[in-house]
Amino acid sequence: MVIFYLILDALLLGYTCYSWYWQANIDLKGHYRSSSIIWAIIFIWIGFTWQLIEKSDPGLSFFLAIFLMIGIIDGFTGFAPKRAVVSGYFRRTISYADVVMVTLIKVPNPNKKQVICILTTQKNKQYYLRFSYGVAQIIEALKNHIHHDIRIEVQDIF
């Protein structure tokens, strides 16, 4: 079991460094997605409840620390110079070359600006990012990163 935790810790540590690198390079930061921490805690709770994780396992504390750190880091989203950083365990970044369309949806909120950004890829997958900036500022940041032939569509919820 010790070897299993060592291998798993090494893989998770590599993923943590990868995520941390991209999170540190974000130019325009999106809303922090706190659900990533909540899901990490739920997975840990399920692991202990269903006895998939034993309290006496050696290396467990290091594994749990890395897993929680991943949950914290994966909540950061935004636009980095070479890729869009999204929140998710299986896909952390999206190359701007894969994006074919961007949809910006203005959310009516009297207290602060709020915009939902939907990135649609060539494989017709969509990734959502939320921002507390105006549409003009998001479009300006997008134009610095994406190709000029990509369509940017602006919508209102109502």
N, C-alpha and C positions, 0 to 999 in steps of 0.2 A: 504494500500500500504506500510505502514511503516513495518508491520510484514513481508510482502513478502521480502522487502529489508534486513531485519534483518536475516531472514532464509537464503536467498541467500548469504549474506555477510559471514555468519558463515560457509556455505558450501565451498565457494570460499577461505576463510581464511584457512580452514582445508586443502584444496588442495594445497594452496600456501605453507604451512608449510611442507607438504609431499614432494612437488617438491623441495623446498629449501633444505630439509634434503638430498635428493639424489644428488642434484647438488653439495652440499658441500662435498660429499664423493667420488667424481670422482677422480680416480687415473690417468688415461690417458685421457686428455681432447681432445674432438673433436672440429671441427670448430663450431663457434657460428652461429646458424641459425637465421638470422635476420628476416626471413619471419614470425616468430611468433609474433614479434612486429607489423609488417606491417598488418598482419591479425587482430590483436586486434584493431588497429586503424580503419581498414575498417569496422569491426563489430560495433564499436562505431559510426562511421559516418553513417552507414546504420540505426542504431537505432534512431539517431536523424533525419535523412532525412525522414524516413518512419514514424516518430512520434511514434515509439515504446517506446522511452525514452523521458520523459518530463523534461525540465530543472528545473522545480519547484518541482520535486519529492524529498521528504526528504530522506536523506541517499544516494542520487545519487553520491555525490562526493566521499564517502567512497567506494561505489561499483565500480566506475570508477578507483579509485586508486588501488584497489585490482586486477581488471581485467587487468590493464596495467602492474602491477607487475607480474602477471601470465605470460603475454606475454614476459616480459623480462627474467624471470627465465626459462621458457620453451625452450629458445633458446640454453641452455647449454646441451651438449651431451658428452658421453664418457663411460669409463668402471669404475664402482665402485667395491668394493670388492665382493659384493654378487649379483649384478645385473648390466645389461647394462642400461644406462640412455639414453633414446631416446627423441626426440622432438615430442610432440603431446599432444593434449588435452585429448584424451580418453585412451591412454596408455602411461604412463610416464616411466615405467621400464619394463625390461624383465628379468626374472630369467634365469640364465645360464643353469639351468636344462632343460629349454624348448628349448634351441638352439640345432639344429641337424646338422647344417652346417654353416660354415663361408666362405664367398667369399671376398677376398681382390683384388681390382682392382687398379693397378698402373696407375695414370693419368699422361701423359707426360706434364710436366710443367718445362720449363728451369729455372724459377726463384726460385721455391721452391718445396719441396717434397709434394706430394699430393696423398692420398690413399682413396678410397671409400671402406667402410666395409659394407657388406650385411650380416645381421644375419637372417638365415632362421629357423623358429620355427617348432615344431611338427605339428602344425595346418597349415603348409605351408604358413605362413605369413612372409613377408620380411620387415626388418627394416634397413634403411640406415643411416650410420654415415660417416662423412668425417673427415679425419685426416691430419695434416701437419707433419707427422713423416714418417720414412722409414718403409717398410714392416717388416723388422726384429724386429724393436722395437714394432710394433703392435702385431706380433706373440708372442713375449716374454710376453707382457702384457696379451694376451689372454690365454696363457698356464698357467699363474698364477691364472686365474679365471675359465676357463672352464675345463670340463673333457677331458682327454687325448684321448678318443676314438672319439671325434667330429672331423670331417674332415675339414681341413682348405685348401682352394683352392686359389691359387694366379694366377691372370690373368693380362694381359696387354690389354689396349684398342685397340692397333693395333696389 
